[in-house]
């Protein structure tokens, strides 16, 4: 069991490295927009689509037009 766990961890290292790079860039963009950690949790729970998350960081404002966005669907 332990050897399988170690083998699985080694197999996931490339994915983990790319996820860390992606998360770092997204975090830097969020920090430049003065978004809090909680704002990012809300945004990432609603938008989980790669490049769309970078676009959403740029669109995120202090007060989100939630009602307008619901009606626009």
N, C-alpha and C positions, 0 to 999 in steps of 0.2 A: 504494500500500500504506500509506504513512504517513497519508494523508488518511482512509483507511478505519479505521485504528487510532484516530485522533483522534475520528472520528465515533462509533465504538463506545464509546470512553471517555466521551464526552459523553452518550450514550444511557444509560449505566449509572450516571450520577451520582445519580439518585433512589434507585436500589436500594442503592448504596453508603452513602448518607446514612442510610437506614432501618436498614441492617445495623449501622452504627456506633452508632446510638442503641440498638438492641436489645442489642448487645454490651456497651455501657457500662452499661446497667441490669443485665444479667446479671453483669457483673464487680463491680458495687457490691454486689449481693446475695451473691455468693460471698465478697467481702472481709468482709462483716458476719458470715458464718458461719465465717470463718478457714479457708477452703479455699485450698489452694495452686494454683498454675498447673497443676501436673501433675494434681491432682485434677480440675480443670476439663477438661483434655484427655481424661482417662478418661471422665468423665461425658458430655461432648459427643460422644465417639465411640460411646457406647452409646445416648444419647438425643438424637435430632435431630428434634424435633417441635414447635418453637415454644413454646407455653405450657407444655408438659410439662417443658421444661428449667427453667423457673422453679419448678415444683412439685418437681422432682428436687433442686434446690439446697436446698430446705427439708427434704427427706427424707434428704439425704446425711449420714451420720454418720462417726465415726472408723473404725469397723470395719463394713464392709458385710456383711450376711448373704447372701453370694453363694449358698451352697448352698440356703438357704431360698427365695431368689428363683428359683432354677432349678427347684426342685420345685413352685413355685406356678403355673407355666405350665401 
